Each structure stands twice: as C-alpha cells, then as structure tokens.
C-alpha cells in the first residue's frame, strides 16, 4: 500500500505505509459482544471493501405480535391452543415477522409441541424440513437458539418453532422420535453450536473430526484454520494473516 501524495515522498517516489487496521498480533482475539453488529469480524477503521467494514446494525427486540395475525396464522395458533392444554405454559411468545409465523417454545416442551403439531388433524405439520442453530452472543442470556421449520403438506402451510437455551446448560429434548428427518440436522447443530439434544439416538459429530475441540459456529469461537499448500507456497490460516480487531 502506498501514499503517492505524501509530502515526504522524494522525487515522486511513493513511500510504503502500513495498511490501516493491519496488526502483527494475530491470531485474532474473540470479537467483543455488543448490542450492535459492527462489521463481519468486529473490523473497524480499515480499508475493507467487502461491504461489511462500515456495517452497523442495531438489534431490535423481538416483540409479541398482536392479533389478528392475518392469513392462516390465527387458525394455526387457535388449533394448537385447543389441541394442547399446556399451550399457555409452553409457548413463550408468538411472533409474526416478514410474513412468517414463529412460535417461541420453552425448550423442555419442544418435543411435546412438535408431537401435537404433527398429529392434530387441524394442524398436520407432517414434515420437519430443517433444524438449525443461531448464536445471539451478547444479545440474549439464553444465547443459543434452535430453529425448527415445519411444513404441512396437507394444508400447504409453514410454521417456525424456536427454542432458546443458555451456553451453560445447552440441553433440550430431541424431536427425532416425532420427526426422523431431524436426526442428522440435530447432529449438525450439536457439532457446530454445542447444543445437546437429549434422547437423540446417536448424538455425535457429523462435520468435524470426533476429537475436535469446541463448536465452530459459536460467535465466541476464534477465527482460524490450517495451513494450505498451493503450488509450493505455504498459505497460513486466516488468523495468522491479519487481525480483524
């Protein structure tokens, strides 16, 4: 990187300067927790051209939706409330956002709710198409969330279930007995986020080696990698090239 207009240049020869934001203190430290999302790696004040360097995104609180929700969402809530007497204790909140219905479920009740969602004739959510994890580091005391995407092929409807657990006690029941499709999806969520699905028939790593330490998609997991050889050149892992702090 050069500074061609620097007054200290001699005879118009550019003087090399240290790139802004470069650091020799790699590996990168853990990104700071903040109510606002800043950049992709906590990066500030650099010449980053990825589009993330100047990004500041304020997190808005998740609020209970007011009825009527619209569409079939009211029918789904009413049917679940009628079929599941423990509705008031199990459902923490109902959120409608971006055209999607989300039922926030207490983690210990998630398998029961899935059973009712599948079996009740007025609901008939026969397919669990996805189980995935999210880490809301610094924004929620129960920072690890599990998201279930359910589909009713009978009624052509979709609903989203979400359950939150803490990093200190990341346990909730497995739903594999209700939805066998959740088997490998729960294993991946366990592998990447360290969320433990009690009752899973074979909760082992599925992407990382069995002896791997840590869970790579947690947001306090350090950046890093393994050296790669490319045409005789040794390419260091990302955290040995540059610090994103």
Buried (B, 14 or more C-beta within 10 A) or exposed (E): EEEEEEEEEEEEEEEEEEEEBEEEEBBBBEBEEEEEBBBBBBBBEBEBEEEBBEBEEEEEEBEEBEEEBEEBBBBBBEBBEEBBEEBEEBBBEBBBEEEEBBBBBBBBBBBBBBBBBBEBEEBBBBBBEBBBBBBBBBBBEBBBBBBBBBBBEEBEBBBBBBBBBEBEEBEBBBBBBBBEBBBEBBBBBBBBBBBBBEEBEEBEBBEBEEEEEEBBBBBBBEBEEEEEEEEEEEBEBBBBEBBBB
